Amino acid sequence: MKFHQYLTGHKLYIILVHITLLVFVSQVVILSMKNRELRENQTAAEPLAIGDSFSFENVDPLSSDDSLDFSKPQLLFIFSTTCKYCHKNMSRWNRVAELADETEISIVGISVHSLEKTKAYIEENRVDFPVYWVRDQKKFGKENKLRGVPTTILLNTNREIEKILLGVLSEDKVRELTMTESLQLSMN
């Protein structure tokens, strides 16, 4: 009996099914090994925490007239020009900036987008505080343990984080922010 006579339609089908299963099983084994390797090498990024230092290494002002004054506390509004929640927060940040205008605290906006996108955003939207932009978004995010925007951060004069508010600020959060000890001490 010749080999090609032995391979009937049904037997050929069974052989193809077995080959397909072998390929599938080998791919599953390879993927699970790669997954295990990735999990073992994965280092979970620490979340941003009170007491952490904040780096301004990759941050530049939009205007040459602006400079960061680290002799007083900083209130940072970190935003993206394409984030609808950041846009929603802008009016609240402007209100906080107005309230803090008479205090010894610096209000600073930090855009995580390019200089061009940031300038266009500032021209189209009312922003009542100095805005800076980030040269290297990934490095800035990693250095400062940022996980998203909008983020509101209060820094002391040592550039250490005193308060962190993530997401859209509610009216209660705006009041809470303006009642923060650093702002209250500055107002007196």
Secondary structure, 3 states (H helix, E strand, C coil): CCHHHHCCHHHHHHHHHHHHHHHHHHHHHHHHHHHHHHHHHCCCCCCCCCCCECCCCCEEECCCCCCCCCCCCEEEEEECCCCHHHHHHHHHHHHHHHHHCCCCCEEEEEECCCHHHHHHHHHHCCCCCCEEEECCHHHHHHHCCCCCCCEEEEECCCCEEEEEEECCCCHHHHHHHHCCHHHHHHHC
